Structures are given as structure tokens and as C-alpha cells.
């Protein structure tokens, strides 16, 4: 990825075309990627959270997807400062956030989340609750609990559906279900963490059953036209080289039941959006998912940064802003439909406005310091 800007660069116009999803029309193709911020003490998002999201809405972000916000289950979270999506105080805080974003002309979805066995034993906010997962094992193979019972699985499915209904009730414009990065839903997808021999385990299609039930329950709770996004990834937070589906054929097999269950948009998380997903094709993960399902997809992964995002944590590096030519070319070819921007937008709330006005020289260099404040 080079960082120069040329006079013959492709037009930024493809980024600013509207897109219809269900009953919703997004004004442009730029999405604020969900990023855990841990600025909600006791799970309650305050004024600072509302201001943080509305600041991006004022600056033309087409769709805001909130940080991961946990469903009503005692083991859903491993951090007392991650927001809840249940309880009167947290939902009031989210209602104020929605109102602030809408007043600024924005569109916002919550990301519904359960961390599963990624949660450390004894962690807040419920230290007595053990982590849960399909087989009670972590990605490293350590046993931390018994496998979830069918009854417990059904309760978690219901908790997702309740969260979806609450999202609609308090005015959110749609929802995203977090099925990526080695968290609970992904632990069911992944054969390394799902050793079950019942209807929730087995081959790749059987391992989608838990997610399918969640999507169907959410769909029933919100009705036919309310947008549902599913975030998926090949990589895990514990293994960047992981491949859930090693071939396009396996990916098609994996996606079919999820698509049929009621997903409107697939949010395809990669570390570097420009990398091809499989040999023999330039398509990235979002490109393959759109091709295989016919549904809109969101690409994400170091958009607008000169370094891919994980080096920002591991090496404490900053990143200068990157040339957007390749992104624009792929979008123009309709390889994917939407572009999620994370760290670049964290660093500069005006990123979208500056890109639209082609003020590329004003895009600030990303600093890891931006992760430590809520602005």
C-alpha cells in the first residue's frame, strides 16, 4: 500500500453512492467499524459515548456500528467497562446515543456480542460465572467448563433475540451480530472449539446451527424488513493465520445456511482488505462472500492506514494515511458494497468529510494514543 496521492487517482464518488438494505437507505458506502472502547463503567454508556458516535455521524459516516455490546447472559462479558445491551440504565444510555446520532443525521446499529471462552476465568463483571462455549474449551484447548447444555444454548439464543427486539424498540436502525474473531458464535463455527456430537456439532453445516438459530430468532423478533448484519472472519484473535473455510467451495457451504436464515449483509473481517482470500483470484473475503451469496458485503481491514492494524498494538506504531486507489477500484468493480473504517476514523472523526472533499493532505497520521481516549 503506497501513501502517495496522484492526480489520476480514481474518483471517490463510488464511496458516496447510496445503498438500500431492507427498508433502509444508507447515504454512502462508509461504515464505522465496531471497536471495543471500554468506556462504559458498570456496562452503562454515558454522554461521552453518545458524543463520540454523534461526532462521526455529523461528519457523514454512512452507517455507524457500535462497539461490541453484550447480551443478557452472566458470562457474555469479560470487562466491566464494556457496555451492556440489557437493563434499564444501559438501554437508557443507548437510547440517548441513538437520539444523538439521529439528530446528527446518522444511522446506527448495535453490535450484539458474547465473548464465550475468550473470557478469562474470574473476570469482571461476574467473576463467579465461568466462561461458556460449545465444548467448554478455549481456542488453546484448555477446559474451562462443561459443554453448554441444549437448555443453556436455547437461553442464549433467546437473549440475542431479546437484545434485537430492544434495539428496534429504542430506535436503532438495524443490528449486527458478532460471529467473528473466535468469540462465542465463532467458537461454534470452529472445529477446534466445537467438538460436539449432537445437532450443534459435526461438519461445517452442522456447526452453523447455533448461529442460524440466533439469526432466525432475531429475525422473528424484529420483523422482515429490519436489517441484520452478521460479522464473520476466517482469523481468530488467537490465530491470525486461521482459515475457517480453506476453499471457496467450503466457504459456500458455510455461508448458505446463514444467508437463508435471514442475514441481509455480511461484514467480512480481514486484517488487510487488499489481500486475496484464496489462490487463483484477487477477490478478498468480502468479494467472495458477495459472489457466493448474492448479498451485500462489507470489506474491512486497515482501510486508510499504511500499516495493517495489528502492528499498531504489537509494536505500538502509528500509521500514516494510505492511498485509497485500490479500495476505490475494487468498490467501482462492485467486488463489495460497503467499506468499514476503524482506526483511521478513530483518529480523525472528520475522515469521511475530508475524503469526500479530497483533502487527503489533511488526514492525520494514526497514533496508538487514539485508542486510549474517547473522542
C-alpha positions in Angstrom: 0.0 0.0 0.0 1.6 3.2 -1.0 0.7 6.5 0.6 1.1 9.0 -2.3 -1.9 10.7 -3.9 -1.9 11.1 -7.7 -3.8 13.5 -9.8 -5.0 10.5 -11.9 -6.4 8.6 -8.8 -9.9 7.1 -9.3 -12.9 9.1 -8.3 -14.1 9.0 -4.7 -17.7 9.0 -6.0 -18.3 5.2 -5.6 -17.8 5.8 -1.8 -20.7 8.3 -1.8 -23.4 6.4 -3.7 -26.5 5.4 -1.6 -27.3 1.8 -0.8 -30.6 0.2 0.1 -30.7 -2.6 2.7 -34.2 -3.9 3.6 -36.3 -0.8 4.3 -33.2 1.4 5.0 -31.2 3.6 2.6 -27.7 4.3 3.6 -26.5 7.7 2.3 -23.0 6.4 1.4 -20.8 3.3 1.5 -18.7 4.2 4.5 -19.3 2.3 7.8 -17.7 3.0 11.2 -16.3 -0.4 12.2 -17.2 -1.7 15.6 -14.3 -1.1 18.0 -14.2 -2.1 21.7 -13.6 1.1 23.7 -14.3 0.0 27.4 -15.5 3.5 28.4 -18.9 2.4 29.9 -18.4 1.9 33.6 -20.7 -0.9 35.0 -21.8 -1.5 31.5 -23.7 1.8 31.1 -22.8 4.1 28.1 -22.8 7.7 29.1 -22.9 11.1 27.4 -19.3 10.7 26.3 -20.3 7.6 24.3 -23.3 9.5 22.7 -21.0 12.4 21.8 -18.3 10.0 20.4 -20.7 8.4 17.9 -22.6 11.6 17.1 -19.3 13.3 16.2 -18.8 10.7 13.4 -22.5 11.0 12.3 -22.0 14.8 11.9 -19.1 14.0 9.6 -21.1 11.9 7.1 -20.3 8.4 8.2 -23.0 6.4 6.3 -23.5 3.7 8.9 -22.2 3.5 12.5 -21.8 0.0 14.0 -21.2 0.4 17.7 -18.6 -1.3 19.8 -19.5 -4.8 20.9 -22.3 -4.6 23.4 -23.1 -7.7 25.4 -26.3 -9.7 25.6 -28.0 -10.6 28.9 -26.0 -13.6 29.9 -23.8 -13.8 33.0 -20.7 -14.9 31.0 -21.2 -12.7 28.0 -18.5 -10.1 29.0 -15.1 -10.2 30.5 -14.7 -6.4 31.1 -16.9 -4.3 33.5 -16.4 -1.3 31.2 -17.8 -2.9 28.1 -21.4 -1.7 27.6 -24.4 -4.0 28.3 -27.3 -4.3 26.0 -29.8 -5.1 28.7 -31.0 -3.5 32.0 -32.7 -0.1 32.3 -29.7 2.0 32.8 -27.7 0.7 29.9 -30.6 0.7 27.5 -31.4 4.3 28.5 -27.8 5.2 27.7 -28.1 3.6 24.3 -31.4 5.3 23.6 -29.6 8.7 24.2 -26.8 7.6 21.9 -29.3 6.7 19.2 -31.1 10.1 19.6 -27.8 12.0 19.4 -26.7 10.1 16.2 -30.1 10.6 14.6 -30.1 14.3 15.4 -26.7 14.5 13.7 -28.2 12.8 10.6 -26.6 9.4 11.2 -27.7 5.7 11.0 -26.6 3.4 13.8 -26.7 -0.4 14.6 -25.5 -2.0 17.8 -23.2 -4.9 17.6 -24.5 -7.8 19.8 -21.8 -9.8 21.4 -21.0 -12.8 23.7 -17.3 -13.5 24.2 -17.7 -17.2 25.1 -14.5 -18.9 26.3 -12.4 -15.9 25.3 -13.4 -14.6 28.7 -10.8 -15.3 31.4 -11.9 -17.2 34.5 -12.7 -14.9 37.4 -13.0 -11.8 35.2 -15.5 -8.9 35.9 -18.3 -8.1 35.8 -19.4 -11.5 37.1 -16.3 -13.2 38.5 -18.2 -16.2 39.8 -19.6 -17.1 36.3 -17.4 -19.5 34.4 -16.7 -18.9 30.7 -19.0 -20.9 28.3 -18.5 -22.4 24.9 -19.8 -25.2 22.7 -17.4 -27.7 24.3 -16.2 -25.7 27.3 -12.7 -25.4 25.9 -10.6 -22.4 24.9 -9.0 -21.9 21.5 -5.8 -23.3 23.1 -7.6 -26.5 24.1 -7.9 -25.7 27.8 -11.0 -27.0 29.5 -12.7 -24.2 31.5 -16.3 -25.5 31.8 -18.6 -28.3 30.7 -20.1 -28.1 27.2 -23.2 -25.9 27.0 -26.4 -27.9 27.5 -29.2 -27.6 25.0 -31.2 -25.7 27.5 -28.4 -23.2 28.1 -27.9 -22.8 24.3 -31.6 -22.0 23.9 -31.4 -19.4 26.7 -28.5 -17.7 24.9 -30.4 -17.7 21.6 -33.4 -16.1 23.4 -31.0 -13.5 24.9 -29.9 -12.5 21.4 -33.5 -12.2 20.2 -34.4 -10.1 23.3 -31.5 -7.8 22.5 -32.6 -7.5 18.9 -36.1 -6.5 20.0 -34.7 -4.0 22.4 -32.6 -2.5 19.7 -35.6 -1.9 17.5 -37.7 -0.6 20.4 -35.1 2.1 21.4 -34.7 3.3 17.8 -31.6 1.6 16.4 -31.8 1.3 12.6 -30.7 -2.4 12.5 -28.4 -4.8 14.3 -25.1 -6.5 13.8 -24.5 -10.0 15.3 -20.8 -10.6 16.1 -20.0 -14.0 14.7 -16.2 -13.4 14.2 -12.8 -13.4 15.8 -13.1 -16.5 17.9 -15.9 -15.3 20.2 -18.9 -17.5 21.2 -20.7 -17.8 17.8 -17.4 -18.3 16.1 -16.5 -21.0 18.7 -19.5 -23.0 17.4 -18.3 -22.5 13.8 -14.7 -23.6 14.5 -13.9 -27.3 14.7 -11.1 -26.6 17.2 -13.5 -25.3 19.8 -16.7 -27.2 18.8 -16.2 -31.0 19.5 -19.9 -31.6 19.9 -21.6 -34.7 18.5 -25.2 -33.5 18.8 -27.1 -31.3 16.4 -24.8 -28.3 17.2 -21.6 -30.0 16.1 -20.1 -32.1 13.3 -19.5 -30.9 9.8 -19.3 -27.3 8.7 -23.0 -27.0 8.0 -24.0 -28.5 11.4 -21.6 -26.1 13.1 -23.6 -23.2 11.8 -26.8 -24.3 13.6 -26.3 -22.2 16.7 -25.8 -19.0 14.5 -28.7 -20.0 12.3 -31.0 -20.2 15.4 -29.8 -16.8 16.6 -30.4 -15.2 13.2 -33.8 -16.8 12.9 -34.8 -15.8 16.5 -33.6 -12.2 15.9 -35.4 -12.0 12.6 -38.6 -13.2 14.3 -38.1 -10.5 17.0 -37.6 -7.6 14.6 -39.7 -8.5 11.5 -38.9 -8.9 7.8 -37.5 -5.5 6.9 -35.2 -4.7 9.8 -31.6 -5.0 8.7 -29.5 -7.8 10.2 -25.7 -7.8 9.6 -23.6 -10.8 10.5 -19.9 -10.3 11.1 -17.7 -13.2 10.2 -13.9 -13.8 9.9 -11.5 -16.5 8.9 -8.9 -15.3 11.5 -9.3 -15.5 15.3 -7.9 -13.1 17.9 -5.7 -16.0 19.0 -4.6 -17.1 15.4 -4.2 -14.6 12.6 -3.5 -17.4 10.1 -6.6 -19.4 10.8 -8.9 -20.4 7.9 -12.4 -21.5 8.8 -13.0 -22.4 5.1 -9.9 -23.3 3.2 -11.6 -23.2 -0.2 -14.3 -21.3 -2.0 -16.4 -24.5 -2.0 -16.2 -24.8 1.8 -17.0 -21.1 2.2 -20.1 -21.5 0.0 -21.2 -24.5 2.2 -20.7 -22.4 5.4 -22.5 -19.3 4.1 -25.6 -20.9 2.6 -27.5 -21.7 5.9 -26.5 -18.3 7.4 -27.8 -16.5 4.3 -31.0 -18.5 4.3 -31.6 -17.8 8.0 -32.1 -14.1 7.3 -28.8 -12.2 7.1 -29.1 -9.1 5.0 -25.4 -8.1 4.9 -22.2 -10.0 5.7 -19.5 -8.0 7.4 -16.2 -9.8 6.4 -13.4 -9.1 8.8 -9.9 -9.3 7.4 -6.6 -7.7 8.6 -5.7 -6.3 5.2 -8.6 -5.7 2.8 -6.2 -5.8 -0.3 -5.2 -9.4 0.3 -6.8 -12.2 -1.8 -8.7 -14.8 0.2 -7.9 -17.8 -2.0 -5.2 -18.6 -4.5 -6.1 -18.0 -8.1 -8.4 -15.0 -7.6 -7.8 -11.4 -6.5 -11.1 -11.3 -4.6 -10.9 -10.6 -0.9 -13.2 -12.3 1.7 -15.9 -9.7 1.2 -15.7 -10.2 -2.6 -16.0 -14.0 -2.3 -18.9 -13.7 0.2 -20.8 -11.3 -2.1 -20.1 -13.6 -5.1 -21.3 -16.7 -3.3 -24.4 -15.4 -1.5 -25.5 -12.6 -3.8 -25.9 -10.4 -0.7 -24.2 -7.1 0.1 -20.9 -7.4 1.9 -18.8 -5.0 3.9 -15.0 -5.1 3.5 -12.7 -4.1 6.4 -9.1 -4.3 7.3 -6.6 -1.5 7.6 -8.6 0.8 5.3 -6.8 4.2 5.1 -3.8 3.1 7.1 -0.3 2.5 5.8 0.4 -0.3 8.4 -2.1 -3.1 9.0 -3.8 -2.6 12.2 -2.4 -5.4 14.4 1.1 -3.8 14.2 -0.4 -0.7 15.9 -0.9 -2.9 19.0 2.1 -5.3 18.9 4.7 -2.6 18.0 2.9 0.5 19.3 3.3 2.0 15.9 1.4 4.9 14.3 0.3 4.7 10.7 0.2 7.4 8.1 -2.9 7.6 5.9 -2.8 5.3 2.9 -3.8 6.0 -0.7 -7.3 4.8 -1.4 -6.9 4.0 -5.1 -7.1 0.2 -4.8 -10.1 0.4 -2.5 -11.9 2.7 -4.9 -11.1 0.5 -7.9 -12.5 -2.6 -6.1 -15.6 -0.8 -5.0 -16.2 0.6 -8.5 -16.0 -3.0 -9.8 -18.6 -3.9 -7.2 -16.4 -6.5 -5.6 -18.1 -5.5 -2.3 -20.7 -2.9 -1.4 -19.6 -1.2 1.8 -16.3 -0.2 3.4 -15.8 -0.3 7.2 -13.2 2.1 8.5 -11.9 1.6 12.0 -8.6 3.1 13.3 -8.5 5.9 10.7 -11.9 7.1 11.8 -11.0 6.7 15.5 -8.1 9.0 14.9 -10.0 11.6 12.8 -13.8 12.0 13.2 -13.8 14.1 10.1 -12.1 11.4 7.9 -15.2 10.9 5.7 -15.7 14.7 5.1 -12.0 15.1 4.2 -12.1 12.1 1.8 -15.3 13.4 0.2 -13.7 16.8 -0.3 -10.4 15.1 -1.4 -8.5 16.9 1.4 -6.2 13.9 1.6 -3.2 16.0 2.9 -5.3 16.9 5.9 -5.8 13.3 7.0 -3.8 12.9 10.2 -1.4 10.2 11.0 -2.9 7.5 13.2 -1.4 7.3 16.6 -1.9 4.4 19.1 -2.8 7.2 21.6 -6.2 7.4 19.9 -7.1 4.0 21.3 -6.7 5.3 24.9 -9.2 8.2 24.7 -12.8 8.5 23.7 -13.2 11.4 21.3 
